[in-house]
Amino acid sequence: MEKCDISFMQKETQPNPDFLKRRLNIKLPLIGFYDAPEPALFEPLVSPEGRDCVYSFFQSWLEGKTLHLTRERYGCGGAGHWMWDIKVRSRKEFLKFLVDEEGLKASRQLMDKWIAVRKPYRADYPHLFLGPLKKEAWPFAKTITFFVNPDQLSALAIGAQYHSAPEDPPPVIAPFGSGCSQLQPFDDLFLPQASIGATDIAMRHHLPPDILAFTVTKSMFQRLCSLDERSFLAKPFLKRLKLVRGGSLQPSNRKQ
């Protein structure tokens, strides 16, 4: 397969997260959500078989593989709806499932309002990808997701607030939605913003019980990667937390 030519975008360089990851003991791979013209940049690839949840590929991400989604192979109906705007069932059936069967909102009317406001992602290309960050694919990245424990999430949330003024848009949000929709939950991808995700109980069995997602826009990722020794990453609060946790924010018994 031919390589994708992105020479015209070489000036857009991926920020380096190594300092941030070291200071927060983040061991799980950072996952990019990519919208790209062809698959060559993202190999090795895996694809859904039937109605697979995108989070069922969590182990594949740990192995360095990237999930490839198209309008023909998108996995579960939720991913078809939120990533491709595919109508997998009628609005009435959708509301019945979400409200009457799963009890996710107080009424069909509330759920209907929410669906009307929360628009599906509009893809630029025929291929979407979810997998470990690749520097060469950075121009096609839309969001970056950290899979972290509560201590690490707390620190990332502080990092997202670090450059934020009171009059700015909320730097951290936690919107309602399916697990896959929480991988791209932003109304404006150009704003520096972060979102707490993996709160959809329908997909949580695919993750370790103490892991949540912290998804950021590219500009927020740049801010987080710019944190240095002057920030809380090298100050007493974080040092004390690490000391209480046995010297690391990463549990020693975690299996990678």
FIDRENLUM-235723 format. One line per 10 residues: number of its first residue (from 1); for each residue z, x, y of N, C-alpha, C, CB. Coordinates in Angstrom, 3 decimals. Glycine has a CB too. Example, Ala and Ser with C-alpha at 12.3 -4.5 7.8 and 13.67 -1.06 7.14 Angstrom:
<recs>
1	7.800/13.190/-5.690/7.800/12.300/-4.500/7.800/13.200/-3.300/9.046/11.308/-4.473; 7.080/12.850/-2.250/7.140/13.670/-1.060/7.870/12.900/0.030/5.725/14.084/-0.598
</recs>
This chain:
<recs>
1	0.000/0.834/-1.188/0.000/0.000/0.000/0.000/0.874/1.245/1.211/-0.946/0.002; -0.824/0.533/2.227/-0.933/1.342/3.421/0.334/1.256/4.262/-2.137/0.913/4.236; 0.602/2.345/4.969/1.730/2.386/5.879/1.416/1.583/7.123/2.085/3.829/6.243; 2.436/0.923/7.666/2.267/0.175/8.897/2.260/1.141/10.080/3.384/-0.885/9.056; 1.248/1.083/10.927/1.147/1.973/12.079/1.977/1.426/13.231/-0.324/2.149/12.508; 3.095/2.106/13.527/3.935/1.683/14.647/3.997/2.789/15.691/5.358/1.315/14.163; 2.954/3.646/15.719/2.963/4.758/16.655/3.004/4.280/18.096/1.752/5.634/16.437; 2.464/3.091/18.349/2.460/2.570/19.702/3.858/2.160/20.165/1.520/1.391/19.796; 4.839/2.153/19.243/6.195/1.757/19.607/7.206/2.860/19.336/6.591/0.506/18.857; 6.739/4.098/19.216/7.628/5.184/18.828/8.753/5.441/19.827/6.835/6.434/18.647
11	8.568/5.023/21.075/9.612/5.255/22.066/10.853/4.412/21.796/9.083/4.962/23.455; 10.714/3.367/21.016/11.851/2.506/20.696/12.581/3.108/19.494/11.387/1.030/20.399; 13.644/3.835/19.771/14.358/4.578/18.746/15.655/3.879/18.367/14.643/5.997/19.221; 15.931/3.832/17.090/17.164/3.198/16.620/18.380/3.997/17.073/17.155/3.066/15.084; 19.370/3.338/17.674/20.618/4.040/18.022/21.318/4.541/16.763/21.566/3.110/18.823; 22.111/5.574/16.909/22.801/6.191/15.775/24.201/5.594/15.624/22.885/7.728/15.956; 24.475/4.882/14.514/25.783/4.254/14.331/26.801/5.130/13.611/25.618/2.983/13.575; 26.487/6.396/13.355/27.332/7.219/12.486/28.754/7.380/13.018/26.707/8.582/12.308; 28.905/7.637/14.319/30.240/7.813/14.886/31.068/6.532/14.722/30.146/8.205/16.377; 30.455/5.402/15.040/31.133/4.109/14.901/31.543/3.864/13.452/30.224/2.967/15.393
21	30.659/4.111/12.518/30.947/3.888/11.105/32.058/4.796/10.609/29.699/4.101/10.275; 32.045/6.055/11.046/33.097/6.982/10.618/34.458/6.537/11.141/32.786/8.409/11.101; 34.530/6.200/12.407/35.813/5.841/12.996/36.376/4.545/12.423/35.673/5.716/14.489; 35.502/3.648/11.967/35.962/2.383/11.388/35.883/2.378/9.864/35.143/1.231/11.942; 35.550/3.516/9.289/35.475/3.634/7.824/34.576/2.574/7.200/36.866/3.534/7.221; 33.454/2.307/7.857/32.504/1.317/7.350/31.636/1.973/6.285/31.625/0.733/8.501; 31.756/1.516/5.060/31.043/2.101/3.929/29.855/1.253/3.482/31.992/2.294/2.772; 29.942/-0.062/3.657/28.841/-0.929/3.237/27.647/-0.727/4.159/29.278/-2.414/3.232; 26.435/-0.811/3.623/25.248/-0.558/4.453/25.082/-1.613/5.547/23.993/-0.521/3.580; 24.577/-1.190/6.699/24.216/-2.111/7.758/22.892/-2.758/7.380/24.126/-1.389/9.138
31	22.814/-4.067/7.595/21.646/-4.825/7.144/20.838/-5.310/8.352/22.081/-6.028/6.263; 19.558/-4.974/8.353/18.673/-5.430/9.410/17.927/-6.684/9.013/17.696/-4.346/9.775; 17.718/-7.559/9.991/16.831/-8.717/9.831/15.548/-8.367/10.569/17.487/-10.064/10.388; 14.458/-8.243/9.828/13.193/-7.759/10.373/12.111/-8.835/10.288/12.741/-6.497/9.629; 11.265/-8.849/11.297/10.095/-9.715/11.360/8.912/-8.772/11.542/10.196/-10.798/12.537; 8.120/-8.580/10.485/7.144/-7.486/10.486/5.806/-7.923/9.890/7.693/-6.289/9.707; 4.719/-7.195/10.215/3.384/-7.611/9.766/3.087/-7.364/8.298/2.367/-6.916/10.568; 3.743/-6.380/7.677/3.463/-6.114/6.259/4.630/-5.361/5.619/2.151/-5.301/6.103; 4.700/-5.349/4.286/5.895/-4.895/3.569/6.068/-3.390/3.381/5.901/-5.509/2.263; 5.072/-2.567/3.693/5.115/-1.166/3.279/6.355/-0.428/3.771/3.890/-0.459/3.772
41	6.801/-0.722/4.982/7.945/-0.008/5.555/9.253/-0.268/4.824/8.104/-0.384/6.992; 9.309/-1.338/4.055/10.593/-1.819/3.562/10.816/-1.623/2.069/10.727/-3.251/3.880; 9.890/-0.994/1.396/10.043/-0.768/-0.044/11.238/0.142/-0.327/8.757/-0.153/-0.633; 11.938/-0.041/-1.450/11.679/-0.993/-2.530/12.102/-2.417/-2.161/12.405/-0.553/-3.793; 11.333/-3.370/-2.662/11.512/-4.773/-2.295/11.992/-5.613/-3.477/10.207/-5.341/-1.752; 12.686/-6.688/-3.137/13.011/-7.740/-4.096/12.635/-9.067/-3.440/14.543/-7.706/-4.513; 12.367/-10.074/-4.258/11.968/-11.382/-3.747/12.730/-12.475/-4.470/10.452/-11.593/-3.900; 12.902/-13.632/-3.819/13.602/-14.748/-4.477/12.824/-15.259/-5.680/13.834/-15.895/-3.485; 13.573/-15.705/-6.645/13.004/-16.400/-7.793/13.579/-17.809/-7.769/13.321/-15.656/-9.158; 12.769/-18.781/-7.448/13.297/-20.138/-7.332/14.085/-20.310/-6.037/14.183/-20.470/-8.537
51	15.279/-20.915/-6.151/16.062/-21.284/-4.979/17.233/-20.323/-4.736/16.582/-22.702/-5.136; 17.002/-19.051/-4.901/18.046/-18.048/-4.692/18.539/-18.043/-3.255/17.533/-16.667/-5.065; 19.854/-17.973/-3.081/20.455/-17.766/-1.769/20.176/-16.332/-1.323/21.990/-18.055/-1.801; 19.933/-16.115/-0.040/19.657/-14.753/0.418/20.847/-13.835/0.143/19.319/-14.748/1.920; 22.059/-14.378/0.140/23.246/-13.559/-0.098/23.406/-13.182/-1.562/24.481/-14.288/0.374; 22.650/-13.816/-2.452/22.702/-13.412/-3.854/22.077/-12.029/-4.041/21.983/-14.447/-4.737; 21.446/-11.512/-2.987/20.846/-10.185/-3.025/21.762/-9.135/-2.394/19.498/-10.199/-2.311; 23.034/-9.470/-2.202/23.991/-8.531/-1.628/24.038/-7.231/-2.442/25.391/-9.169/-1.561; 24.097/-7.340/-3.758/24.129/-6.145/-4.596/22.841/-5.341/-4.448/24.349/-6.527/-6.064; 21.711/-6.020/-4.304/20.441/-5.330/-4.092/20.487/-4.523/-2.799/19.273/-6.338/-4.055
61	21.102/-5.070/-1.760/21.235/-4.330/-0.494/22.069/-3.080/-0.704/21.872/-5.217/0.603; 23.140/-3.195/-1.499/23.970/-2.022/-1.769/23.187/-0.947/-2.515/25.205/-2.421/-2.574; 22.171/-1.357/-3.249/21.338/-0.425/-4.007/20.161/0.099/-3.201/20.832/-1.091/-5.259; 20.100/-0.280/-1.907/19.035/0.213/-1.039/17.761/-0.604/-1.061/18.712/1.592/-1.407; 17.796/-1.787/-1.655/16.610/-2.634/-1.739/16.594/-3.651/-0.597/16.559/-3.357/-3.100; 15.404/-4.107/-0.252/15.211/-5.044/0.852/14.659/-6.357/0.330/14.270/-4.451/1.916; 15.232/-7.451/0.798/14.767/-8.790/0.417/13.557/-9.161/1.262/15.900/-9.847/0.586; 12.491/-9.571/0.597/11.228/-9.938/1.233/11.068/-11.455/1.158/10.018/-9.211/0.554; 10.927/-12.091/2.321/10.795/-13.542/2.395/9.477/-13.922/3.051/11.972/-14.155/3.168; 8.820/-14.933/2.496/7.597/-15.471/3.082/7.680/-16.995/3.064/6.332/-14.969/2.312
71	6.708/-17.648/3.656/6.680/-19.119/3.634/6.503/-19.644/2.218/5.552/-19.649/4.529; 5.981/-18.831/1.332/5.773/-19.261/-0.055/6.975/-18.931/-0.937/4.518/-18.607/-0.627; 7.706/-17.865/-0.592/8.859/-17.437/-1.400/10.022/-17.162/-0.457/8.520/-16.160/-2.262; 10.828/-18.181/-0.247/11.936/-18.086/0.711/13.300/-18.336/0.087/11.722/-19.060/1.830; 13.333/-18.711/-1.178/14.619/-18.963/-1.818/15.086/-20.383/-1.645/15.652/-18.035/-1.279; 16.334/-20.556/-1.243/16.924/-21.899/-1.157/16.324/-22.688/0.004/18.453/-21.806/-0.994; 16.555/-24.000/-0.030/16.016/-24.869/1.006/16.547/-24.543/2.387/16.319/-26.294/0.682; 17.798/-24.086/2.446/18.373/-23.714/3.733/17.602/-22.595/4.398/19.811/-23.307/3.564; 17.246/-21.568/3.616/16.464/-20.464/4.168/15.069/-20.934/4.562/16.368/-19.314/3.157; 14.490/-21.831/3.772/13.182/-22.378/4.136/13.223/-23.078/5.480/12.697/-23.344/3.069
81	14.317/-23.822/5.704/14.461/-24.554/6.964/14.742/-23.617/8.127/15.575/-25.586/6.852; 15.778/-22.754/7.981/16.241/-21.965/9.122/15.382/-20.761/9.431/17.627/-21.514/8.883; 14.649/-20.264/8.443/13.832/-19.079/8.694/12.359/-19.385/8.870/13.997/-18.110/7.580; 11.914/-20.537/8.317/10.486/-20.834/8.373/10.182/-22.223/8.919/9.888/-20.697/7.006; 11.205/-23.000/9.240/11.019/-24.369/9.749/10.237/-25.224/8.751/10.287/-24.345/11.109; 10.529/-25.011/7.469/9.903/-25.800/6.408/10.780/-27.019/6.127/9.698/-24.944/5.109; 10.180/-28.184/6.137/10.912/-29.423/5.877/11.006/-29.615/4.363/10.213/-30.654/6.561; 12.132/-29.221/3.792/12.298/-29.296/2.340/12.777/-30.668/1.888/13.275/-28.236/1.872; 13.251/-31.484/2.828/13.647/-32.859/2.544/13.593/-33.652/3.835/15.066/-32.922/1.910; 13.615/-34.966/3.740/13.554/-35.790/4.940/14.831/-35.617/5.760/13.345/-37.274/4.571
91	14.781/-35.969/7.034/15.963/-35.847/7.898/17.118/-36.687/7.334/15.627/-36.294/9.355; 16.805/-37.884/6.862/17.831/-38.762/6.301/18.481/-38.126/5.080/17.229/-40.124/5.930; 17.665/-37.555/4.190/18.196/-36.893/2.995/19.008/-35.653/3.370/17.051/-36.505/2.043; 18.540/-34.936/4.386/19.232/-33.730/4.850/20.616/-34.092/5.377/18.408/-33.010/5.948; 20.691/-35.131/6.192/21.969/-35.575/6.743/22.899/-36.085/5.648/21.746/-36.666/7.787; 22.340/-36.826/4.704/23.150/-37.344/3.592/23.766/-36.192/2.804/22.294/-38.234/2.657; 22.969/-35.153/2.539/23.456/-34.003/1.784/24.555/-33.263/2.546/22.302/-33.049/1.470; 24.310/-32.973/3.811/25.247/-32.168/4.589/26.539/-32.906/4.933/24.584/-31.710/5.854; 26.435/-34.213/5.177/27.603/-34.984/5.630/28.274/-35.726/4.481/27.190/-35.980/6.713; 27.514/-36.543/3.771/28.110/-37.388/2.733/28.487/-36.597/1.477/27.149/-38.503/2.363
101	27.616/-35.675/1.077/27.866/-34.937/-0.163/28.734/-33.703/0.053/26.553/-34.526/-0.791; 28.523/-32.985/1.168/29.242/-31.730/1.397/30.317/-31.815/2.477/28.268/-30.662/1.765; 30.317/-32.891/3.263/31.388/-33.106/4.237/31.499/-32.040/5.313/32.675/-33.196/3.528; 30.369/-31.616/5.883/30.385/-30.512/6.840/30.518/-30.953/8.293/29.142/-29.707/6.687; 30.350/-32.236/8.564/30.575/-32.792/9.908/31.218/-34.168/9.758/29.229/-32.888/10.723; 31.842/-34.622/10.847/32.581/-35.885/10.794/31.679/-37.092/10.639/33.413/-36.044/12.033; 30.425/-36.982/11.032/29.510/-38.111/10.924/28.076/-37.613/10.876/29.703/-39.087/12.097; 27.186/-38.476/10.404/25.769/-38.131/10.409/25.264/-37.960/11.839/24.950/-39.207/9.678; 25.808/-38.756/12.763/25.381/-38.668/14.154/25.670/-37.278/14.734/26.080/-39.749/14.992; 26.865/-36.750/14.458/27.207/-35.419/14.938/26.301/-34.355/14.321/28.666/-35.107/14.630
111	26.090/-34.458/13.036/25.237/-33.485/12.362/23.811/-33.566/12.885/25.258/-33.709/10.847; 23.327/-34.782/13.141/21.977/-34.967/13.641/21.817/-34.309/15.016/21.637/-36.463/13.717; 22.840/-34.445/15.869/22.802/-33.799/17.191/22.761/-32.284/17.043/24.025/-34.215/18.038; 23.554/-31.783/16.108/23.600/-30.340/15.918/22.260/-29.811/15.435/24.699/-29.968/14.931; 21.628/-30.495/14.469/20.326/-30.066/13.950/19.272/-30.104/15.045/19.894/-30.951/12.772; 19.360/-31.101/15.920/18.386/-31.231/16.999/18.478/-30.064/17.987/18.590/-32.554/17.732; 19.682/-29.546/18.183/19.895/-28.463/19.151/19.652/-27.096/18.527/21.313/-28.527/19.716; 20.097/-26.909/17.302/20.007/-25.602/16.628/18.615/-25.443/16.022/21.106/-25.461/15.521; 17.742/-24.765/16.734/16.352/-24.640/16.311/16.184/-23.536/15.269/15.457/-24.362/17.517; 15.285/-23.743/14.303/14.997/-22.690/13.321/14.380/-21.467/13.991/14.056/-23.219/12.230
121	14.480/-20.335/13.302/13.852/-19.106/13.769/12.337/-19.272/13.735/14.294/-17.892/12.907; 11.653/-18.714/14.739/10.187/-18.761/14.802/9.650/-17.356/14.517/9.689/-19.284/16.207; 9.073/-17.189/13.349/8.607/-15.866/12.934/7.353/-15.450/13.698/8.330/-15.850/11.431; 7.286/-14.159/14.016/6.105/-13.594/14.657/5.047/-13.202/13.631/6.490/-12.384/15.498; 5.499/-12.851/12.435/4.608/-12.340/11.400/4.808/-13.128/10.101/4.857/-10.828/11.164; 3.937/-12.914/9.103/4.056/-13.648/7.837/5.174/-13.151/6.923/2.761/-13.573/7.101; 5.907/-12.115/7.341/6.908/-11.516/6.478/8.238/-11.365/7.224/6.423/-10.153/5.962; 9.319/-11.769/6.563/10.667/-11.507/7.048/11.370/-10.645/6.007/11.455/-12.840/7.319; 12.258/-9.776/6.484/12.932/-8.838/5.593/14.414/-8.768/5.939/12.289/-7.438/5.682; 15.232/-8.663/4.909/16.673/-8.453/5.044/17.042/-7.278/4.146/17.494/-9.754/4.666
131	17.484/-6.193/4.772/17.824/-5.036/3.967/18.399/-3.910/4.806/16.612/-4.551/3.220; 18.761/-2.810/4.158/19.382/-1.687/4.855/18.556/-1.207/6.046/19.597/-0.541/3.892; 19.242/-0.808/7.107/18.559/-0.318/8.300/17.629/0.839/7.958/19.576/0.117/9.358; 16.430/0.785/8.526/15.445/1.856/8.372/14.976/2.251/9.768/14.233/1.408/7.463; 15.183/3.523/10.123/14.831/3.970/11.473/13.374/3.709/11.798/15.129/5.445/11.630; 12.503/3.921/10.818/11.079/3.764/11.073/10.673/2.306/11.296/10.294/4.339/9.924; 11.532/1.377/10.888/11.231/-0.049/11.056/11.951/-0.661/12.258/11.609/-0.809/9.795; 12.664/0.147/13.018/13.472/-0.354/14.132/12.694/-1.249/15.107/14.056/0.809/14.886; 11.438/-0.958/15.440/10.724/-1.831/16.374/10.621/-3.283/15.916/9.350/-1.295/16.601; 10.741/-3.522/14.612/10.614/-4.874/14.091/11.960/-5.555/13.843/9.826/-4.848/12.817
141	13.052/-4.857/14.108/14.383/-5.428/13.870/14.685/-6.513/14.899/15.468/-4.325/13.919; 15.329/-7.573/14.441/15.763/-8.657/15.324/17.285/-8.665/15.475/15.278/-10.012/14.786; 17.999/-8.491/14.371/19.462/-8.411/14.406/19.929/-7.368/13.403/20.109/-9.795/14.101; 21.179/-6.954/13.558/21.817/-6.000/12.653/23.147/-6.597/12.229/22.011/-4.591/13.329; 23.435/-6.550/10.938/24.663/-7.148/10.414/25.547/-6.088/9.761/24.332/-8.259/9.401; 26.807/-6.078/10.180/27.847/-5.268/9.555/28.587/-6.161/8.561/28.832/-4.659/10.627; 28.770/-5.715/7.327/29.639/-6.410/6.382/30.970/-5.667/6.366/28.996/-6.481/4.938; 32.010/-6.352/6.809/33.270/-5.679/7.114/34.480/-6.507/6.697/33.349/-5.370/8.595; 35.621/-5.807/6.563/36.886/-6.501/6.297/37.518/-6.928/7.629/37.867/-5.584/5.483; 38.613/-7.689/7.618/39.188/-8.192/8.872/39.575/-7.117/9.878/40.386/-9.006/8.568
151	40.108/-5.986/9.418/40.457/-4.913/10.348/39.209/-4.367/11.045/41.190/-3.780/9.607; 38.178/-4.131/10.272/36.940/-3.600/10.842/36.279/-4.616/11.767/35.971/-3.197/9.728; 36.317/-5.881/11.375/35.757/-6.921/12.231/36.503/-6.986/13.562/35.810/-8.283/11.524; 37.826/-6.856/13.517/38.619/-6.874/14.747/38.188/-5.754/15.686/40.115/-6.748/14.425; 37.983/-4.572/15.129/37.574/-3.440/15.955/36.168/-3.647/16.520/37.631/-2.144/15.142; 35.261/-4.168/15.720/33.911/-4.429/16.214/33.919/-5.489/17.314/33.001/-4.872/15.065; 34.784/-6.483/17.172/34.888/-7.515/18.207/35.381/-6.917/19.520/35.831/-8.641/17.751; 36.323/-5.992/19.445/36.776/-5.292/20.653/35.635/-4.457/21.227/38.003/-4.390/20.344; 34.890/-3.799/20.355/33.744/-3.012/20.813/32.707/-3.865/21.519/33.103/-2.299/19.649; 32.493/-5.081/21.021/31.532/-5.988/21.660/32.007/-6.425/23.040/31.296/-7.215/20.781
161	33.325/-6.426/23.260/33.899/-6.810/24.543/33.965/-5.636/25.526/35.287/-7.383/24.332; 33.763/-4.433/25.032/34.053/-3.212/25.790/33.312/-3.144/27.135/33.693/-2.001/24.956; 32.049/-3.535/27.155/31.242/-3.476/28.377/31.107/-4.844/29.049/29.859/-2.923/28.060; 31.818/-5.842/28.576/31.615/-7.218/29.034/32.496/-7.565/30.226/31.886/-8.188/27.903; 31.904/-8.214/31.215/32.632/-8.729/32.373/32.894/-10.228/32.177/31.833/-8.473/33.692; 33.898/-10.785/32.863/34.238/-12.207/32.684/33.070/-13.151/32.958/35.388/-12.571/33.588; 32.193/-12.777/33.867/31.081/-13.667/34.223/29.885/-13.544/33.288/30.636/-13.385/35.631; 29.937/-12.607/32.348/28.841/-12.434/31.399/28.845/-13.540/30.343/28.935/-11.062/30.725; 27.708/-13.760/29.671/27.704/-14.673/28.515/28.709/-14.198/27.477/26.287/-14.768/27.887; 29.268/-15.102/26.672/30.254/-14.686/25.671/29.720/-13.552/24.798/30.653/-15.875/24.794
171	30.414/-12.423/24.735/29.907/-11.310/23.932/30.042/-11.547/22.429/30.632/-10.044/24.305; 30.964/-12.424/22.023/31.159/-12.727/20.605/31.202/-14.241/20.424/32.466/-12.065/20.061; 30.384/-14.744/19.500/30.350/-16.160/19.189/30.611/-16.338/17.690/28.986/-16.793/19.605; 30.836/-17.567/17.276/31.030/-17.871/15.846/30.455/-19.255/15.576/32.556/-17.804/15.439; 29.127/-19.387/15.604/28.499/-20.697/15.502/28.546/-21.297/14.100/27.083/-20.601/15.946; 28.548/-22.607/14.051/28.434/-23.344/12.800/27.023/-23.168/12.253/28.768/-24.850/13.004; 26.912/-23.050/10.937/25.587/-22.973/10.343/25.616/-22.404/8.939/24.685/-22.144/11.206; 24.479/-22.470/8.284/24.352/-21.886/6.947/24.466/-20.378/7.046/23.009/-22.288/6.286; 24.787/-19.736/5.925/24.925/-18.290/5.925/23.676/-17.590/6.402/25.277/-17.809/4.558; 22.492/-18.080/6.000/21.253/-17.427/6.420/20.990/-17.644/7.902/20.074/-17.943/5.601
181	21.344/-18.812/8.440/21.136/-19.038/9.874/22.051/-18.157/10.703/21.369/-20.508/10.227; 23.198/-17.753/10.144/24.128/-16.901/10.872/23.659/-15.445/10.937/25.494/-16.971/10.229; 22.586/-15.115/10.225/22.015/-13.779/10.313/21.094/-13.629/11.528/21.249/-13.458/9.039; 20.745/-14.761/12.153/20.012/-14.747/13.418/20.454/-15.986/14.192/18.437/-14.726/13.192; 21.664/-15.950/14.764/22.246/-17.143/15.391/22.083/-17.210/16.904/23.694/-17.213/15.065; 21.292/-16.297/17.492/21.295/-16.141/18.948/20.174/-16.938/19.617/21.166/-14.670/19.313; 20.510/-17.555/20.743/19.498/-18.262/21.531/18.598/-17.273/22.262/20.164/-19.216/22.538; 19.152/-16.132/22.632/18.393/-15.118/23.365/18.633/-13.763/22.708/18.799/-15.088/24.878; 17.633/-13.263/22.012/17.770/-12.003/21.286/17.855/-10.797/22.216/16.609/-11.829/20.338; 17.592/-10.995/23.497/17.641/-9.877/24.431/19.016/-9.711/25.065/16.604/-10.062/25.510
191	19.904/-10.693/24.891/21.256/-10.573/25.413/22.096/-9.662/24.511/21.911/-11.964/25.540; 22.992/-8.861/25.079/23.954/-8.124/24.245/25.016/-9.094/23.728/24.620/-6.954/25.051; 24.891/-9.491/22.488/25.778/-10.515/21.933/26.017/-10.245/20.456/25.183/-11.930/22.134; 27.175/-10.691/19.988/27.556/-10.532/18.586/27.999/-11.876/18.043/28.682/-9.475/18.422; 27.956/-12.020/16.726/28.336/-13.277/16.095/29.101/-13.003/14.794/27.084/-14.146/15.819; 30.201/-13.709/14.620/30.948/-13.657/13.359/30.284/-14.600/12.370/32.455/-14.036/13.567; 29.928/-14.093/11.202/29.189/-14.897/10.235/29.721/-14.764/8.825/27.746/-14.518/10.256; 28.889/-15.225/7.873/29.287/-15.340/6.464/30.488/-16.260/6.338/29.611/-13.951/5.864; 30.541/-17.295/7.184/31.616/-18.287/7.123/31.175/-19.566/6.414/32.100/-18.619/8.527; 29.971/-19.569/5.885/29.468/-20.706/5.116/30.045/-20.627/3.698/27.896/-20.720/5.087
201	30.925/-21.560/3.359/31.585/-21.475/2.054/30.616/-21.664/0.889/32.687/-22.510/1.967; 29.409/-22.168/1.173/28.429/-22.333/0.102/27.910/-21.000/-0.415/27.273/-23.176/0.583; 27.986/-19.938/0.440/27.456/-18.652/0.003/28.515/-17.585/-0.186/26.451/-18.171/0.981; 29.778/-17.892/0.095/30.796/-16.855/0.093/31.057/-16.271/-1.300/32.074/-17.409/0.656; 30.728/-17.009/-2.347/30.965/-16.457/-3.685/30.062/-15.273/-3.993/30.763/-17.531/-4.733; 29.054/-15.028/-3.154/28.192/-13.864/-3.347/28.787/-12.602/-2.724/26.818/-14.132/-2.755; 29.863/-12.731/-1.948/30.475/-11.598/-1.265/31.875/-11.340/-1.803/30.522/-11.842/0.247; 32.382/-10.113/-1.656/33.794/-9.872/-1.957/34.664/-10.764/-1.075/34.157/-8.375/-1.750; 35.837/-11.173/-1.544/36.642/-12.159/-0.820/37.151/-11.718/0.542/37.792/-12.533/-1.645; 37.220/-10.409/0.797/37.757/-9.943/2.084/36.661/-9.460/3.029/38.760/-8.822/1.856
211	35.415/-9.856/2.774/34.299/-9.390/3.586/33.706/-10.535/4.402/33.221/-8.757/2.701; 33.526/-10.290/5.705/32.810/-11.191/6.601/31.643/-10.427/7.219/33.758/-11.765/7.708; 30.805/-11.149/7.950/29.658/-10.534/8.604/29.880/-10.492/10.112/28.362/-11.299/8.267; 29.386/-9.435/10.718/29.400/-9.294/12.171/27.981/-8.929/12.561/30.452/-8.207/12.666; 27.246/-9.904/13.090/25.823/-9.750/13.379/25.620/-9.546/14.873/25.023/-10.977/12.886; 24.763/-8.602/15.235/24.578/-8.264/16.648/23.095/-8.196/16.999/25.262/-6.924/16.976; 22.812/-8.427/18.274/21.468/-8.192/18.788/21.244/-6.688/18.940/21.254/-8.925/20.145; 20.007/-6.302/19.178/19.708/-4.869/19.308/20.407/-4.258/20.525/18.190/-4.651/19.415; 20.483/-5.019/21.622/21.149/-4.469/22.806/22.650/-4.336/22.587/20.878/-5.350/24.027; 23.255/-5.246/21.818/24.678/-5.100/21.488/24.883/-3.935/20.523/25.233/-6.407/20.872
221	23.955/-3.752/19.615/24.034/-2.609/18.710/24.017/-1.307/19.501/22.875/-2.635/17.698; 23.175/-1.262/20.513/23.122/-0.077/21.375/24.474/0.160/22.037/22.022/-0.233/22.448; 25.106/-0.902/22.520/26.420/-0.767/23.155/27.464/-0.254/22.162/26.870/-2.116/23.741; 27.466/-0.821/20.969/28.448/-0.389/19.971/28.243/1.079/19.596/28.357/-1.270/18.716; 26.987/1.476/19.476/26.696/2.860/19.104/26.988/3.844/20.234/25.250/2.986/18.684; 27.147/3.329/21.450/27.443/4.210/22.585/28.937/4.462/22.752/26.885/3.616/23.862; 29.778/3.758/21.995/31.220/3.977/22.080/31.549/5.412/21.682/31.984/2.974/21.180; 32.418/6.056/22.450/32.719/7.458/22.196/34.223/7.703/22.212/32.027/8.348/23.230; 34.601/8.952/22.362/36.009/9.342/22.320/36.848/8.713/23.430/36.118/10.834/22.403; 36.204/8.277/24.504/36.940/7.648/25.600/37.346/6.225/25.273/36.111/7.660/26.861
231	36.733/5.641/24.258/37.007/4.253/23.894/38.184/4.153/22.938/35.774/3.615/23.268; 38.506/2.933/22.567/39.604/2.658/21.635/39.404/3.310/20.272/39.765/1.168/21.459; 38.177/3.730/19.972/37.913/4.353/18.679/38.698/5.642/18.480/36.440/4.632/18.534; 39.152/6.227/19.570/39.919/7.479/19.465/41.289/7.356/20.117/39.145/8.631/20.107; 41.809/6.122/20.232/43.065/5.886/20.947/44.173/5.414/19.995/42.852/4.849/22.061; 45.402/5.344/20.496/46.567/5.089/19.626/46.554/3.768/18.859/47.793/5.131/20.446; 46.049/2.681/19.456/46.094/1.401/18.743/45.394/1.504/17.390/45.447/0.292/19.591; 44.165/2.034/17.391/43.406/2.134/16.145/44.029/3.160/15.209/41.947/2.503/16.433; 44.518/4.250/15.757/45.169/5.265/14.921/46.387/4.675/14.214/45.587/6.486/15.773; 47.154/3.853/14.932/48.344/3.257/14.333/47.962/2.276/13.228/49.186/2.550/15.404
241	46.914/1.506/13.459/46.455/0.573/12.430/46.024/1.330/11.174/45.291/-0.290/12.961; 45.289/2.408/11.359/44.870/3.199/10.207/46.077/3.769/9.461/43.941/4.333/10.652; 47.075/4.200/10.209/48.272/4.765/9.596/48.974/3.719/8.726/49.232/5.295/10.679; 49.085/2.509/9.252/49.716/1.419/8.499/48.912/1.084/7.246/49.861/0.167/9.383; 47.582/1.214/7.344/46.706/0.886/6.210/46.569/2.052/5.237/45.326/0.478/6.714; 47.308/3.114/5.437/47.241/4.246/4.522/46.247/5.305/4.930/46.907/3.770/3.168; 45.850/5.321/6.211/44.961/6.363/6.706/43.516/5.948/6.856/45.026/7.519/5.815; 43.166/4.729/6.423/41.779/4.284/6.486/41.729/2.770/6.609/40.994/4.752/5.245; 40.682/2.265/7.263/40.476/0.814/7.310/39.725/0.316/6.089/39.718/0.427/8.573; 39.365/1.231/5.210/38.645/0.867/3.999/39.593/0.933/2.808/37.424/1.794/3.781
251	39.884/-0.202/2.172/40.803/-0.168/1.016/40.350/0.840/-0.035/40.912/-1.563/0.378; 41.308/1.598/-0.540/40.972/2.673/-1.474/40.465/2.165/-2.813/42.172/3.545/-1.699; 40.741/0.905/-3.132/40.328/0.368/-4.437/39.018/-0.408/-4.365/41.414/-0.531/-4.994; 38.319/-0.371/-3.189/37.060/-1.113/-3.096/35.976/-0.446/-3.933/36.605/-1.223/-1.632; 35.241/-1.246/-4.669/34.109/-0.755/-5.437/32.849/-0.899/-4.595/33.970/-1.518/-6.783; 32.119/0.193/-4.434/30.915/0.173/-3.627/29.700/-0.053/-4.525/30.772/1.485/-2.828
</recs>
